[in-house]
């Protein structure tokens, strides 16, 4: 399990799908070199420079945090069950109610659709709230997500930052 990077009143709490095996081993969010979370975060203007996964705690200085929908590490998200996503959605809701981030940004449309029972959800702002927090869905930054190359991924992160 990777510890959450969270504090009260964050601007954005990013929520990944679940840790990959390398992330779990290193106890660092989005640790795989091909993952584009950290580059997208920087290119969209959330951070003044590209952070390394080992610097994840610095996110708090920018009003940002990270958690995961499902804590269990797997080689691919396809190994997770619907029940794990639904349970994770409940845990995420409780986290939002406790820490009160302005926005919870779920990084992976499939995780959001399955966990929250929203099969037709699209990328971007969502109509529901998690406690007092608005919900925004971002594309999965995994290098395996061919639908979004880095410039398009960074643009979606930028849309969130500017909203």
C-alpha positions as CSV (number, residue, x, y, z in Angstrom):
1,X,0.0,0.0,0.0
2,X,1.2,3.5,-0.8
3,X,0.4,6.2,1.8
4,X,-2.0,8.9,0.7
5,X,-0.4,12.4,0.2
6,X,-3.3,14.4,1.7
7,X,-3.9,17.4,4.0
8,X,-7.0,19.5,4.8
9,X,-8.3,22.0,2.3
10,X,-6.3,21.0,-0.8
11,X,-7.0,22.6,-4.1
12,X,-7.0,19.2,-5.9
13,X,-6.8,15.7,-4.6
14,X,-5.8,13.5,-7.5
15,X,-7.1,9.9,-7.3
16,X,-5.2,7.3,-9.3
17,X,-6.8,3.9,-10.2
18,X,-4.5,1.7,-8.1
19,X,-0.8,1.3,-7.6
20,X,1.3,-0.6,-10.2
21,X,3.8,-3.1,-8.9
22,X,6.8,-0.7,-9.2
23,X,4.8,2.1,-7.4
24,X,4.0,-0.3,-4.6
25,X,7.6,-1.4,-4.3
26,X,8.9,2.1,-4.1
27,X,5.9,3.5,-2.2
28,X,5.6,6.3,-4.8
29,X,2.6,7.3,-6.7
30,X,2.9,7.0,-10.5
31,X,6.4,5.7,-10.3
32,X,6.7,3.8,-13.6
33,X,9.0,5.8,-15.9
34,X,6.5,5.6,-18.8
35,X,3.7,7.1,-16.7
36,X,2.8,10.6,-17.8
37,X,1.2,11.9,-14.6
38,X,4.2,14.0,-13.5
39,X,5.0,15.5,-16.9
40,X,1.3,16.4,-17.4
41,X,1.1,17.9,-14.0
42,X,4.0,20.2,-14.8
43,X,3.1,21.0,-18.4
44,X,-0.4,22.0,-17.3
45,X,1.0,24.5,-14.8
46,X,0.1,22.7,-11.6
47,X,3.8,22.6,-10.6
48,X,6.7,25.0,-11.6
49,X,8.9,22.1,-12.6
50,X,8.5,18.4,-13.2
51,X,8.6,16.5,-9.9
52,X,10.0,13.0,-9.6
53,X,7.8,10.4,-7.9
54,X,10.3,10.5,-5.0
55,X,9.3,14.1,-4.5
56,X,5.6,13.4,-4.2
57,X,5.3,15.0,-0.7
58,X,6.2,18.4,-2.3
59,X,2.7,18.3,-3.9
60,X,1.3,19.5,-0.6
61,X,3.2,22.8,-1.0
62,X,1.2,23.4,-4.2
63,X,-2.1,22.6,-2.6
64,X,-2.2,19.2,-4.3
65,X,-2.5,15.6,-3.0
66,X,-2.7,12.0,-4.3
67,X,-4.6,8.9,-3.3
68,X,-5.8,5.8,-5.2
69,X,-9.3,4.4,-5.8
70,X,-8.1,0.9,-4.9
71,X,-5.1,0.4,-2.6
72,X,-4.2,-3.1,-3.9
73,X,-1.2,-3.2,-6.2
74,X,-1.5,-5.1,-9.5
75,X,0.4,-5.4,-12.8
76,X,-2.7,-3.9,-14.6
77,X,-5.9,-2.3,-13.5
78,X,-7.8,-5.1,-15.4
79,X,-7.0,-7.3,-12.5
80,X,-9.3,-5.3,-10.2
81,X,-13.0,-6.3,-9.6
82,X,-16.0,-4.1,-9.8
83,X,-16.5,-4.6,-6.1
84,X,-13.1,-3.2,-5.4
85,X,-13.9,-0.1,-7.4
86,X,-17.3,0.4,-5.7
87,X,-15.6,0.0,-2.3
88,X,-12.9,2.4,-3.3
89,X,-15.5,5.0,-4.3
90,X,-16.9,4.8,-0.8
91,X,-13.4,5.2,0.7
92,X,-12.7,8.2,-1.6
93,X,-16.0,9.8,-0.6
94,X,-15.1,9.5,3.1
95,X,-11.6,11.0,2.4
96,X,-13.1,14.0,0.6
97,X,-15.6,14.5,3.5
98,X,-12.7,14.4,6.0
99,X,-10.1,16.6,4.2
100,X,-12.4,18.9,2.1
101,X,-10.4,19.3,-1.1
102,X,-12.0,21.8,-3.5
103,X,-11.8,19.2,-6.3
104,X,-11.3,15.4,-6.4
105,X,-9.8,14.6,-9.8
106,X,-10.1,10.9,-10.7
107,X,-7.4,9.9,-13.0
108,X,-9.0,7.2,-15.1
109,X,-12.5,7.3,-16.7
110,X,-13.0,3.5,-16.3
111,X,-12.4,3.6,-12.6
112,X,-14.9,6.5,-12.2
113,X,-17.5,4.8,-14.3
114,X,-17.3,1.5,-12.5
115,X,-16.8,2.8,-9.0
116,X,-19.5,5.4,-9.0
117,X,-21.9,3.6,-11.4
118,X,-21.7,6.2,-14.1
119,X,-21.3,4.2,-17.3
120,X,-21.8,7.1,-19.7
121,X,-19.5,9.6,-17.9
122,X,-17.0,11.6,-20.0
123,X,-13.7,13.3,-19.3
124,X,-14.1,16.6,-17.5
125,X,-16.3,18.0,-14.7
126,X,-19.0,15.7,-13.3
127,X,-22.5,16.7,-12.0
128,X,-22.1,15.0,-8.6
129,X,-20.1,16.1,-5.5
130,X,-18.1,14.1,-3.0
131,X,-19.1,15.8,0.2
132,X,-18.3,19.5,-0.5
133,X,-15.8,18.6,-3.3
134,X,-16.5,18.8,-7.0
135,X,-15.5,15.9,-9.1
136,X,-13.4,16.0,-12.3
137,X,-12.4,13.0,-14.4
138,X,-9.0,13.0,-16.2
139,X,-7.7,10.5,-18.7
140,X,-5.5,7.7,-17.3
141,X,-1.8,8.9,-17.7
142,X,-0.5,5.4,-18.1
143,X,1.8,5.0,-21.1
144,X,-0.6,2.2,-22.2
145,X,-3.4,4.8,-22.8
146,X,-2.8,5.4,-26.5
147,X,-6.0,7.6,-26.8
148,X,-4.1,10.5,-25.1
149,X,-0.6,11.5,-26.0
150,X,1.2,13.8,-23.6
151,X,0.1,17.2,-25.1
152,X,-3.6,16.2,-25.0
153,X,-3.2,14.8,-21.5
154,X,-1.6,18.0,-20.3
155,X,-4.4,20.0,-21.9
156,X,-7.0,18.1,-19.9
157,X,-5.0,18.7,-16.7
158,X,-4.8,22.4,-17.8
159,X,-8.6,22.6,-18.2
160,X,-8.9,21.4,-14.6
161,X,-6.4,23.9,-13.3
162,X,-8.0,26.8,-15.1
163,X,-11.5,25.9,-14.0
